[in-house]
Amino acid sequence: MATGGVPNLTTVSNKERTNYARLCRALIDIGTQLLRECLSRHISPTDIKNKVIRCPSLKLIPPFIVNVNNAYTEGYSMFDITLLYTLIKNLCPAILPTRGWIKNLIPAVNEITEGDDVERIHLKRNNMYAHLPNSCVSDALFSRHWADLEKIMVRYDAKYQTTYVNQMSFIANQCMDDVTEKMYLDQIRQLYEQDKDLRREIKKVSGDVAKHKSIITSMDAAVTSRFEKVEGEIEAVKTYTEGHIKDLATEFDARYHLSGSILNYTVKK
């Protein structure tokens, strides 16, 4: 029997683990579906491949490319939060947070555009990554995150006649057994690994862009230098030609006057 005032550490740990799994489930099940519907309202699954192709700055990891290629027949059913957020951010200019896409910037309380809520879901997902090592969330932190998510769902339900609040309530009250908890913990870990792969790909692309930019700058400097040299040579030829023509004209004029003088002298004689 536990001593008065000393918490049962096993119970606390299990409860906090369940809190974490419940938040992960809300984000993975409801948050993902919300982003799918958000993307669908702006880009049809049948057109997403063309949109990606026409955006050369958008680089995706191989599993995401497969999902995009299959979207024509399978829709967005296999798109996770990471891919959905990346596509919305890069291909949907109409969906923009109040202060833009600024890394790790939490929207203010009064910033409630669709883009702001997309960013909130993305940041909540990142916050869950931070708790991965112990996979636990305290009751106080759980309540705060849950209330934030519910506010997002209330806004979407009111605007698009969805049922996200009811789905949140169902998850909040449903029993989370060990198998279910493990399933959602595994899924959030998978998302985390995919996110790391995507960041590595972006870093690689950024390095390639910088390298190519440097090469282009060097080529541009070389072309400019060569152009200026050729331009100088052309100007020198032009100056020489104009001078030579002027000399020829002077010589011709002198000979013309000489011929005229000789002719006049002959006639008079």
SVG drawing of the C-alpha trace seen along z (x, -y; Angstrom):
<svg xmlns="http://www.w3.org/2000/svg" viewBox="-22 -79 72 84">
<polyline fill="none" stroke="black" stroke-width="0.4" points="0.0,0.0 1.4,-3.4 2.4,-5.8 0.2,-8.9 1.3,-11.8 3.6,-9.6 2.3,-9.0 2.2,-5.6 5.0,-6.0 3.7,-3.1 0.2,-4.6 1.5,-8.1 3.8,-6.7 1.0,-4.6 -1.4,-7.6 1.1,-10.0 2.0,-7.4 -1.8,-7.1 -2.0,-10.9 0.8,-11.0 -0.7,-8.2 -4.1,-9.9 -2.6,-13.1 -0.7,-11.3 -4.0,-9.5 -5.8,-12.9 -3.1,-14.3 -2.6,-11.3 -6.3,-10.4 -8.1,-13.8 -5.3,-16.2 -4.2,-14.2 -7.8,-14.0 -8.3,-17.7 -5.2,-18.5 -6.3,-16.0 -9.6,-17.8 -7.8,-21.2 -5.5,-20.1 -8.5,-18.6 -10.4,-21.9 -7.5,-23.6 -6.0,-20.9 -7.7,-17.8 -5.8,-14.5 -6.0,-14.0 -4.0,-17.2 -1.5,-17.0 1.2,-15.2 1.2,-18.0 1.4,-20.7 4.4,-19.0 6.1,-18.6 5.6,-22.3 7.3,-23.3 11.0,-22.4 11.9,-23.8 9.8,-21.2 11.8,-18.1 10.2,-15.0 11.6,-11.8 11.0,-8.6 8.0,-7.4 6.3,-10.7 6.9,-10.6 5.2,-7.2 2.2,-8.6 1.9,-11.6 2.1,-9.4 -0.6,-7.1 -2.9,-10.0 -4.7,-10.0 -6.3,-6.6 -6.0,-6.5 -6.6,-10.1 -4.9,-11.4 -5.7,-8.4 -1.9,-7.5 -0.7,-11.1 0.5,-11.7 0.8,-15.0 4.4,-15.7 3.6,-15.3 0.3,-17.2 1.9,-20.1 4.7,-20.2 2.3,-20.3 0.0,-22.9 2.9,-25.1 4.4,-25.0 1.5,-24.6 -1.5,-26.4 -0.8,-30.2 -4.4,-30.8 -3.6,-29.0 -1.2,-31.3 -0.7,-31.9 -1.3,-35.5 2.4,-36.1 3.5,-33.7 5.3,-30.4 7.9,-31.3 9.7,-28.3 8.5,-27.5 6.4,-30.7 3.2,-29.8 0.2,-31.8 -1.2,-34.3 -4.6,-33.6 -6.3,-36.1 -4.7,-34.6 -7.3,-32.0 -7.0,-31.8 -7.0,-28.3 -3.3,-28.7 -2.8,-29.5 -4.6,-26.3 -2.6,-24.3 0.6,-25.7 -0.8,-24.9 -1.3,-21.2 2.2,-21.1 3.7,-22.6 1.7,-20.3 3.0,-17.3 6.6,-18.6 5.9,-19.1 5.0,-15.4 8.4,-14.6 10.0,-16.4 8.3,-13.9 9.3,-10.8 12.2,-9.8 9.9,-9.0 6.6,-9.0 4.8,-10.7 2.8,-13.8 1.6,-15.2 -2.1,-15.8 -1.6,-19.6 0.2,-19.6 -2.2,-17.1 -5.2,-19.4 -3.5,-22.4 -2.7,-20.6 -6.1,-19.0 -7.9,-22.3 -5.8,-23.9 -6.7,-21.1 -10.4,-21.3 -10.5,-25.0 -9.2,-24.2 -11.8,-21.5 -14.6,-23.9 -13.6,-26.4 -13.5,-23.8 -16.8,-22.3 -18.4,-25.7 -16.9,-26.6 -17.1,-23.3 -19.9,-21.4 -17.5,-18.6 -17.7,-16.5 -14.1,-16.9 -15.3,-17.9 -17.3,-14.7 -14.3,-12.7 -12.1,-14.4 -14.6,-13.5 -14.7,-9.9 -10.9,-9.6 -10.9,-11.4 -13.3,-8.9 -12.2,-5.7 -10.1,-3.2 -6.5,-3.1 -5.1,0.5 -1.4,1.4 -1.8,2.5 -3.5,-0.7 -1.0,-2.8 1.9,-1.0 0.3,-1.4 0.1,-5.2 3.5,-5.5 5.0,-3.6 3.2,-5.8 4.5,-9.0 8.0,-7.6 7.6,-6.7 6.5,-10.3 9.5,-11.6 11.9,-9.5 10.2,-10.6 10.5,-14.2 14.3,-13.8 14.7,-12.3 12.8,-15.2 15.0,-17.7 18.1,-15.9 16.7,-16.0 16.0,-19.8 19.5,-20.4 21.0,-18.4 19.0,-20.4 19.9,-23.7 23.6,-22.7 23.2,-21.7 21.4,-25.0 24.2,-27.0 26.9,-25.0 25.1,-25.6 24.6,-29.3 28.3,-29.6 29.1,-27.9 26.6,-30.2 28.1,-33.3 31.6,-32.2 30.4,-31.6 28.6,-34.9 31.7,-36.7 33.8,-34.9 31.2,-35.7 31.0,-39.3 34.8,-39.6 35.0,-38.0 32.2,-40.2 34.0,-43.3 37.2,-42.1 35.4,-41.5 33.6,-44.8 37.0,-46.5 38.4,-44.7 35.4,-45.7 35.8,-49.3 39.5,-49.2 38.7,-47.8 36.0,-50.4 38.4,-53.3 41.1,-51.9 38.6,-51.5 37.1,-55.0 40.7,-56.4 41.7,-54.4 38.6,-55.5 39.3,-59.1 42.9,-58.9 41.7,-57.3 39.1,-60.1 41.8,-62.7 44.2,-61.1 41.4,-60.8 40.4,-64.4 44.1,-65.5 44.4,-63.4 41.2,-64.8 42.3,-68.4 45.7,-67.5 44.0,-65.9 41.8,-69.0 44.8,-71.3 46.7,-69.3 43.6,-69.2 43.1,-73.0 46.8,-73.6 46.6,-71.3 43.4,-73.0 44.9,-76.5 48.0,-75.5"/>
</svg>
